[in-house]
Every structure is written in C-alpha cells, then in structure tokens.
Amino acid sequence: MVVGGILNTAGVSGGANLVVGGYGNCSANTRSAIVGGYYNYANDVSSFIGSGQSNSALGTYSSVVGGAGNQATGSVSFVGGGVSNCATGNCSSIVGGCGNCATGIFSAVSGGQNSKATGNKSFVGGGESNTASSSYAVLSGNHIVTGK
C-alpha cells in the first residue's frame, strides 16, 4: 500500500508492504515498509527504512532508520543513520558515523569514520580508520588495527 508521496511503489500484491510518503521509494517484499525520504529501497521480508535518502534494507528483518547511502544487507542487521555505512554481517549494527562497515556476524560500530568490524562478535567504539578483524575484538580510539 502506498500512502502519499510521489513515484512510490509497494511491491508484492497482498504482501502487506507499506510506503508512507516521500519520493521514489520502493517497498518490494512481504511486510517491508518505508516511512519517508527519497529513493529508499526495502527488499526483504520485514525490512524497514525510516527516512533519509538512497538507503537500502536488503536483509531479512533489516532496518535503516535514516541518513544517506546506508545499507543493511545482513539478516537482522541495523543502521541507525549517518552516511555511507554498511551492516552486511548477520545480526550486525552501525549506530552512525560515515563510511563504517560491520561485516562480521554479531559485529558493531557505534560511530566515527571509516572504521570496520570484520571479526565475528567484534566492536569498534568510534574514532577513525579502526579495524577490529579478529573475533571478540573490542576497539576504542584512533587508527587501531587488531587481527589474528
């Protein structure tokens, strides 16, 4: 169902899709929803986008709350906001920032810039250009790289 906006589409017929306002948004799979913004794309079961521009929620139960150019592609992945962040690991999350990626399973980046949590169950607290590449790695600060 499309409720308002311009050039919005809600895919699967009878699939309980929803787009509420905005421009050029597409809610393409069963139970996916987009609340507003521009050129957002929700394309997996129960995926969600709150607002923003050019965000993608492509994993099952994935969410992007806002920002621009963010991607939540892992199952049960989450991006809160910011710019050009990616949560590709299953159960991964990015709270915000710019250019951060959480690719490990259960990995997270809370903010900062150009940081990566690639190890499973790894965490980067902030800063710039940090990489937590081993399992269970926890980083906070600037320009730190950990790995096996």
Summary of the structure (lengths in Angstrom):
residues: 148
radius of gyration: 15.6
end to end distance: 48.8
largest distance: 51.4
contacts: 616
relative contact order: 0.09
helix: 0%
strand: 34%
